[in-house]
Amino acid sequence: MAQSEQPVKTSPTLGTLQPSLTLSITAKAKSLAASGEDVISLSAGEPDFDTPDHIKEAAKEALDAGDTKYTPAAGRPELRQKIAAKLQEENGVQTNAEQIVVAPGAKFSVFTAVATLCAPGDEVIVPAPYWLSYPEMVRATGATCVSPATKAENNFCLTPQQFEQAITSRTKLLILNTPSNPTGGVYPREFLEGIAELAVKHNVMIVSDEIYEKLIYAGREHTSIASLGEEISARTITVNGFSKAYSMTGWRLGYSAGPDWIVQKIKALQSHTTSGPTSFVQAGASRALENSEAFIQNMRSTFEERLACMHQRLSDIRSLSVTKPEGAFYIFPDISSLGLDSMTFADRLLNEKKLAVIPGKPFGADSNIRLSYAYDPGTIEKGCQRLAEFCDELAAS
Ligand SMILES: Cc1ncc(COP(=O)(O)O)c(C=O)c1O
């Protein structure tokens, strides 16, 4: 039998997942560039900063000291203790080391939370635009995704009213992401207070993905919904990680924090799938939590300058409608006046102007595209120039 033939059906849940489109567009742009084309990409989902030296040194020291063996499935107690202290001090989340599960990436932390909570028959509210992995994770459990469309005028944040309208007797979970990928929206505290009250009233769990919390601009502040009281804390799994704040995407380290009953289940799932995260990576992460304020401040202010620059350039393109993001490193302009769906728009932009951006469709927003400003100013300028030419030509055609 040929390797391409499929003798049996795959799983109706996990076997239906599709590869992440953000990764495939980045790969197409890279392969065009490798074949000699002058391609510019504004599609990256990771900071363009190197991991700080003190973090690398800690991992190297750990390796040299023979830190190469299995660790506990939920991560080392010392690291969990530091994460618990960080969540208490910085985020106001009341937690302890036993309630922390360190995982190979925040993506896996979101997945284990969703997978331990959800089953066929459950509904999960995932406000659109959403990070494209959430609906796939929900589908993997056999649960159903319900996606109310948020509005640009609310910075793409779900209002408490929208949340209440989406709740049914089957609603198990709400997935929140603040600051947001792809919109850069940051939930105002009042929205979170309203959402928390409703979640408690209707007994809905919350997964709060706060991976971009350090990248927040214009004096806005990050609020962790789990900090808003005991009752909401008892229903929230807070997810965070090291990828974005410390520019450690390739290290693969994230974590979740939640009430004991669910954390025990997440630990069990992790113990039978990945086991503990990489030993010496945990040593690097532990150091990251000690001494990284200067690095983060520099990266944050660099991103804020680039945001101002890219936002200005995009606002000058008259056919686009652009909301100013308040966090993360993405801008999510509306392209609907140009008459193309987002996939066609992104495909033609790459083919005709050699500029890679991410179409909004997999984020649940087919009228938008996602641009990343995790690039040097020259690349941002050149990319915006190509986008402006493309939009002007389309608008004139
Ligand atoms: C909203 C969001 N959550 C989680 C992740 C994944 O983080 P990690 O690299 O820790 O798996 C990403 C990465 O792009 C993200 O955008």
The ligand as an SDF file (V2000), in Angstrom:
LIG
                    3D

 16 16  0  0  0  0  0  0  0  0999 V2000
   -2.6630   34.6410   22.3490 C   0  0  0  0  0  0  0  0  0  0  0  0
   -1.5440   33.6730   22.4100 C   0  0  0  0  0  0  0  0  0  0  0  0
   -1.5330   32.7480   23.3790 N   0  0  0  0  0  0  0  0  0  0  0  0
   -0.5500   31.8360   23.4740 C   0  0  0  0  0  0  0  0  0  0  0  0
    0.4930   31.8250   22.5670 C   0  0  0  0  0  0  0  0  0  0  0  0
    1.5290   30.7400   22.6460 C   0  0  0  0  0  0  0  0  0  0  0  0
    2.5420   30.9960   23.4990 O   0  0  0  0  0  0  0  0  0  0  0  0
    3.6940   29.9130   23.7210 P   0  0  0  0  0  0  0  0  0  0  0  0
    4.8060   30.2560   22.7910 O   0  0  0  0  0  0  0  0  0  0  0  0
    4.0790   30.0820   25.1550 O   0  0  0  0  0  0  0  0  0  0  0  0
    3.1270   28.5630   23.4610 O   0  0  0  0  0  0  0  0  0  0  0  0
    0.5340   32.7650   21.5330 C   0  0  0  0  0  0  0  0  0  0  0  0
    1.6260   32.7520   20.5470 C   0  0  0  0  0  0  0  0  0  0  0  0
    1.5610   33.3130   19.4920 O   0  0  0  0  0  0  0  0  0  0  0  0
   -0.5070   33.7180   21.4650 C   0  0  0  0  0  0  0  0  0  0  0  0
   -0.5230   34.6480   20.4950 O   0  0  0  0  0  0  0  0  0  0  0  0
  1  2  1  0
  2  3  1  0
  2 15  2  0
  3  4  2  0
  4  5  1  0
  5  6  1  0
  5 12  2  0
  6  7  1  0
  7  8  1  0
  8  9  2  0
  8 10  1  0
  8 11  1  0
 12 13  1  0
 12 15  1  0
 13 14  2  0
 15 16  1  0
M  END
$$$$
